[in-house]
Amino acid sequence: MSNNSISLHLRYLSPLLIPFFLFFVGGIALAVLQSLGMGLPFPYEGGLLDSYKALMTPYMLRSFLLSIKVGGLAALFSVAIGTLLAVGLWRMPSLLQQAGIIYKIPLILPHLAVGFIVFFFWAKSGLISSAMFHAGLTKTPQDFPSILFGGDGWGMIIAYTYKQIPFALLMVYASLKRLDMRLLETAYMLGAGHFRAFRTVTYPHISSTLHSTFCILFLVGFGAFEIPFLLGGSQPAMLSIEAYNMYFRKELYHRPQAMAILIGIFLFSTVFLTLYLRSVAPKRPEKIND
C-alpha cells in the first residue's frame, strides 16, 4: 500500500481516530500517571509504585479471583445455553424463527433493570422465596438460601447470564445461518448422528464465533460496575467496586490505588484477550519445501 493511500485512509478515519486518541488513549495515559502519583489534584507523598504494591494483598487477590469467577462462569453459562437455544431456533421452520425474535428483549434492558429483576426473583423476600414458602418447602421466607450480596458472586452470575444469553444466541444464530446445509445432509447420508454431525460439521463452523463471544462476555462481566454495585457483596467486592470505593468513598490518598486497579483491569483484559485468541486460533499448515 502506497504512502498516498495510507494518508488518504487516515484522513477518512480521522473523525474516529481523533476522539479515540483524545478520550481513550488520553484517559489511559492519565490513569497511568495518577496511579504513579503524578498529575493528582493534591500533593502525593508516596513512592512511584506504592499504589501497585498496596494491591498485592490477600484481600485484593480474593477480589481479583471473584471478578474472574463471575465473568468466567457467566460467560460460560451464557455461551453454552445461548448455543443450545440458537441451534434449536435454527432448526425450527422459518415462520417460527421469525416469531423467535422475542429472545432479543433482554438485550435492550439496561444492566440496572436486570439487577432489579434478579433481586425481585432471588432475594429472601423475592418471588421464588415466597413461592417456596407457600408451597411448604420452607418454614419461613428467610429459610431461602442467601444467593444475593454474598462473597461467592452467584447473584451477579445469574444476572449476567440472564442478560448475556440473548447476545450469545444472536451471535451463534447469525453464524448458523451462514452454514451450508449440504454439509449436514452429506454427514447424515454417511451415517452420522445428530451429535456427531454437530461435532464434525456445526461446531467447527461456529467455533470462532463461540470463542469471540466468550471473550466479549467474560471481559464485560470481569470489569463491569452496575450489577456488582446492586447485587455484589462488600467483602470481597469486585474489582470495579473496589476502584469506585477507593476513589469516591475513601481519603484522597487512595485515589492512586483506584487508578492502579483500573490499569490492572485494562492490562489483564489485554493480555487475556491476546493469549486466549492466540491459543484458539486455527493453526496454519506448514509449508513443505520442494
Secondary structure as GFF3:
##gff-version 3
##sequence-region A 1 290
A	DSSP	alpha_helix	3	19	.	.	.	ID=ss1
A	DSSP	pi_helix	20	25	.	.	.	ID=ss2
A	DSSP	alpha_helix	26	35	.	.	.	ID=ss3
A	DSSP	alpha_helix	50	53	.	.	.	ID=ss4
A	DSSP	alpha_helix	58	91	.	.	.	ID=ss5
A	DSSP	alpha_helix	94	99	.	.	.	ID=ss6
A	DSSP	three_ten_helix	100	108	.	.	.	ID=ss7
A	DSSP	alpha_helix	111	122	.	.	.	ID=ss8
A	DSSP	alpha_helix	127	134	.	.	.	ID=ss9
A	DSSP	three_ten_helix	141	143	.	.	.	ID=ss10
A	DSSP	alpha_helix	154	176	.	.	.	ID=ss11
A	DSSP	alpha_helix	181	189	.	.	.	ID=ss12
A	DSSP	alpha_helix	194	197	.	.	.	ID=ss13
A	DSSP	pi_helix	198	202	.	.	.	ID=ss14
A	DSSP	alpha_helix	203	223	.	.	.	ID=ss15
A	DSSP	alpha_helix	226	231	.	.	.	ID=ss16
A	DSSP	alpha_helix	239	244	.	.	.	ID=ss17
A	DSSP	pi_helix	245	249	.	.	.	ID=ss18
A	DSSP	three_ten_helix	252	254	.	.	.	ID=ss19
A	DSSP	alpha_helix	255	280	.	.	.	ID=ss20
###
